[in-house]
Amino acid sequence: MMTPVDHTKVAADLLQAEKTGQQIGLLTQRHPEMIMDDAYAVQSAILQAKLAAGRRVIGWKIGLTSKAMQYALNIDIPDSGILFDDMLFENGATVPAGRFIQPRIEAEIAFVMSSAVGGAGVTRDDIIAATDYVAPSIEILDTRIQRIDPETGRARTVLDTISDNAANAGIVLGDARHNFDAYDLRWVGAITSRNNEVEETGLGAGVLNDPVESVVWLARRMAQYGQSIEPGQIILSGSFIRPVECPTGAKIHSDFGDFGSVSINFE
């Protein structure tokens, strides 16, 4: 296992990579002793540094909720990351050039919470009762860590990704707002296009069979680290499409049908 000094140093390196746009090498190569608790400890160190710099937590993201992504990373559980106030983009906004290193997007159902919820025994009913509304959303992903080590060809692992705030970089909420029970979220789908060409489609059921179960998982995982979901926070419940690359000039639109739509452009 890594030491607290290691956690702080790695967090500083990741924050510097985010600031400069220069990726760092694989953490699992630098620290082969790294385990899951280390990865979340690095996240916690990033959290403390960002809070000290004046940032504010606005929510949480859940990743690796689909079987396809879990198989790709040889893991059988989701992961999570932190949403900060400077990550929120208006629907239809343009991301300025140079803001991200290798941006990609995913389509997700967002939960916006009306009350706090947490604890190891959190249930589906608890999450539903704590939800103010659900909305269509796009998560912007980025990687401050190289995806593949150029010398060894070794790919990053889930421990690298979790340390890197679960690859989280931005969030876009659609304008539509819905009561939780207005739709069967398992059947809410999205057609995601880049520059007017369809890239990915999917259904909410791809997220642990039901997106609300993803939020249950998050609340229980957070309890292990003494955390809870707070009122007003946004929870990205997990993607039901594969990540879509967003090179310069990409115009992204996710059409959720009657559930709404959400767009983001890249300068």
C-alpha positions in Angstrom: 0.0 0.0 0.0 1.1 3.6 -0.7 1.9 6.1 2.1 0.0 9.3 2.8 3.0 11.2 1.4 2.7 9.2 -1.8 -1.0 10.1 -2.1 -0.3 13.8 -1.7 2.6 13.7 -4.2 0.5 11.9 -6.9 -2.4 14.2 -6.3 -0.1 17.2 -6.9 1.2 15.7 -10.1 -2.3 15.1 -11.4 -3.3 18.7 -10.6 -0.2 20.0 -12.4 -1.1 17.8 -15.4 -4.6 19.3 -15.4 -3.2 22.8 -15.2 -0.5 22.4 -17.9 -2.2 19.9 -20.2 0.8 17.6 -20.0 -0.1 14.0 -19.1 1.9 12.0 -16.5 2.8 8.4 -16.7 0.9 5.4 -15.3 0.5 5.6 -11.6 0.3 1.8 -11.4 3.7 1.6 -13.0 5.2 4.1 -10.6 3.5 2.5 -7.6 2.9 -1.2 -8.3 1.8 -1.6 -4.7 -1.3 0.6 -5.3 -4.6 -0.8 -4.2 -8.2 0.5 -4.5 -8.0 2.4 -1.1 -4.9 4.2 -2.4 -6.7 5.3 -5.5 -9.5 6.8 -3.5 -7.0 8.3 -1.1 -5.4 10.2 -4.1 -8.9 11.4 -5.0 -9.3 12.6 -1.4 -6.0 14.5 -1.6 -7.2 16.1 -4.9 -10.4 17.1 -3.1 -8.6 18.8 -0.3 -6.3 20.7 -2.6 -9.2 21.9 -4.7 -11.2 23.0 -1.7 -8.2 24.8 -0.4 -8.0 26.6 -3.8 -11.6 27.8 -3.5 -13.4 25.1 -5.5 -16.8 23.8 -4.3 -18.2 20.2 -4.6 -21.4 20.2 -6.6 -21.9 16.4 -6.9 -20.5 13.0 -7.8 -20.1 10.9 -10.9 -20.4 7.1 -11.1 -18.4 5.2 -13.8 -17.9 1.7 -15.0 -21.6 0.9 -14.6 -21.9 -1.0 -17.9 -20.7 -4.6 -18.4 -18.8 -3.6 -21.5 -16.7 -1.1 -19.6 -16.2 -3.4 -16.7 -15.0 -6.2 -19.0 -12.6 -3.8 -20.7 -10.9 -2.9 -17.4 -11.2 -6.3 -15.9 -13.3 -5.1 -12.9 -16.7 -6.1 -11.6 -17.7 -2.9 -9.7 -18.3 0.7 -10.6 -16.1 3.6 -9.6 -16.8 7.2 -8.6 -15.4 10.7 -8.8 -16.1 14.2 -7.6 -17.8 17.1 -9.5 -16.5 20.6 -8.8 -18.2 23.9 -9.5 -15.8 24.8 -12.4 -16.8 21.6 -14.3 -20.4 22.7 -14.9 -21.1 23.9 -18.5 -24.3 25.4 -19.8 -26.4 23.3 -22.2 -25.2 24.2 -25.7 -22.0 25.9 -24.5 -18.7 25.8 -26.3 -15.6 24.4 -24.5 -12.7 26.7 -25.1 -9.7 25.3 -26.9 -7.0 23.9 -24.6 -9.4 23.4 -21.7 -9.0 19.6 -21.8 -6.2 17.2 -23.0 -8.1 14.4 -24.7 -11.8 15.1 -24.1 -14.5 12.5 -24.6 -18.2 12.5 -23.7 -20.8 10.1 -22.4 -24.6 10.3 -22.2 -26.1 9.8 -18.7 -29.2 10.4 -16.6 -28.5 12.9 -13.8 -30.1 12.8 -10.4 -30.4 16.2 -8.6 -30.9 15.7 -4.9 -33.3 17.5 -2.6 -32.1 16.1 0.7 -29.1 14.3 2.2 -28.8 10.6 1.9 -26.1 8.2 3.1 -25.1 5.2 5.1 -24.1 1.6 4.5 -27.8 0.6 4.6 -29.1 3.0 2.0 -32.0 1.5 -0.1 -33.5 2.3 -3.4 -36.5 3.9 -1.6 -34.1 6.2 0.3 -32.5 7.4 -3.0 -35.9 8.0 -4.6 -37.2 10.0 -1.6 -34.0 12.1 -1.6 -34.2 12.9 -5.4 -35.5 16.3 -6.4 -35.6 15.6 -10.2 -33.8 13.7 -12.9 -32.5 15.2 -16.2 -30.6 14.3 -19.3 -26.9 15.0 -19.1 -23.5 14.7 -20.8 -20.3 13.9 -18.8 -17.1 15.3 -20.2 -14.2 12.9 -19.6 -10.5 13.7 -19.8 -7.3 11.9 -18.8 -4.4 13.5 -17.0 -2.7 10.1 -17.2 -1.4 8.5 -20.4 -3.9 5.9 -21.6 -1.0 3.6 -22.7 2.7 3.7 -21.6 4.7 4.4 -24.8 7.6 2.3 -23.8 5.9 -0.9 -22.5 2.6 -0.7 -24.3 0.9 -1.2 -20.9 -2.6 0.3 -20.6 -3.8 2.2 -17.6 -5.9 0.3 -15.1 -9.0 1.2 -13.1 -6.6 2.3 -10.2 -5.1 4.9 -12.5 -8.5 6.1 -13.6 -9.9 6.3 -10.0 -6.9 8.3 -8.9 -7.5 10.6 -11.8 -10.9 11.6 -10.3 -12.5 8.7 -12.3 -11.5 10.6 -15.5 -14.1 13.2 -14.7 -13.7 16.7 -16.3 -17.0 18.3 -16.9 -20.8 18.1 -16.8 -23.6 19.5 -19.0 -27.2 19.3 -17.8 -30.1 19.4 -20.2 -32.9 21.9 -19.7 -35.6 19.3 -19.0 -36.5 18.4 -15.4 -38.6 15.4 -14.5 -40.0 13.9 -11.3 -38.4 10.5 -10.6 -41.5 8.6 -11.3 -42.4 10.4 -14.6 -40.3 7.8 -16.6 -39.1 4.3 -16.3 -35.5 5.2 -16.3 -34.5 1.7 -17.6 -36.2 2.6 -20.9 -34.9 6.2 -21.2 -32.4 6.1 -24.1 -30.2 8.5 -26.0 -29.0 8.9 -29.6 -25.6 10.7 -29.4 -24.3 12.4 -32.4 -21.0 14.1 -33.3 -21.2 16.7 -36.1 -24.6 15.4 -37.0 -23.5 11.8 -37.4 -24.8 9.2 -34.9 -22.0 7.7 -32.9 -23.7 5.8 -30.1 -27.1 4.8 -28.8 -28.1 3.2 -25.5 -30.7 2.6 -22.8 -30.8 3.4 -19.1 -30.9 -0.3 -18.3 -27.3 -0.5 -19.4 -26.5 1.2 -16.0 -26.6 -1.7 -13.5 -30.0 -2.6 -15.0 -31.5 0.6 -13.5 -29.8 4.0 -12.9 -31.2 4.3 -9.4 -29.2 1.2 -8.4 -26.1 3.1 -9.4 -26.9 5.9 -7.0 -27.6 3.3 -4.2 -24.1 1.9 -4.9 -22.5 5.3 -4.7 -24.2 6.2 -1.3 -23.0 2.9 0.2 -19.5 3.3 -1.2 -19.3 6.8 0.2 -20.3 5.6 3.6 -17.1 3.5 3.7 -15.1 6.7 3.5 -17.3 8.7 5.9 -19.0 10.7 3.1 -22.7 11.2 2.1 -24.7 12.7 -0.7 -25.7 16.3 0.2 -28.8 18.4 -0.8 -28.5 20.1 -4.2 -25.8 17.8 -5.4 -25.8 16.4 -8.9 -25.2 12.7 -9.3 -24.2 11.4 -12.7 -25.6 7.9 -12.6 -23.3 6.3 -15.2 -23.1 6.1 -19.0 -25.0 3.7 -21.1 -22.9 4.5 -24.2 -19.3 4.1 -25.0 -17.2 7.2 -24.8 -17.2 9.5 -27.9 -14.0 11.2 -28.8 -14.3 15.0 -29.0 -11.5 16.5 -31.2 -11.3 20.2 -32.1 -14.5 21.4 -33.7 -16.7 18.5 -32.4 -20.4 19.4 -32.0 -22.1 16.9 -29.6 -25.8 16.4 -29.3 -27.5 13.7 -27.2 -31.2 13.3 -28.0 -33.1 11.6 -25.2 -36.5 11.8 -27.0 -39.3 12.9 -24.7 -36.8 13.0 -21.8 -35.0 16.0 -23.4 -31.7 16.7 -25.0 -28.3 18.1 -24.2 -25.5 19.6 -26.3 -21.9 20.7 -26.0 -19.4 22.0 -28.6 -15.6 21.9 -28.6 -13.7 24.9 -30.0 
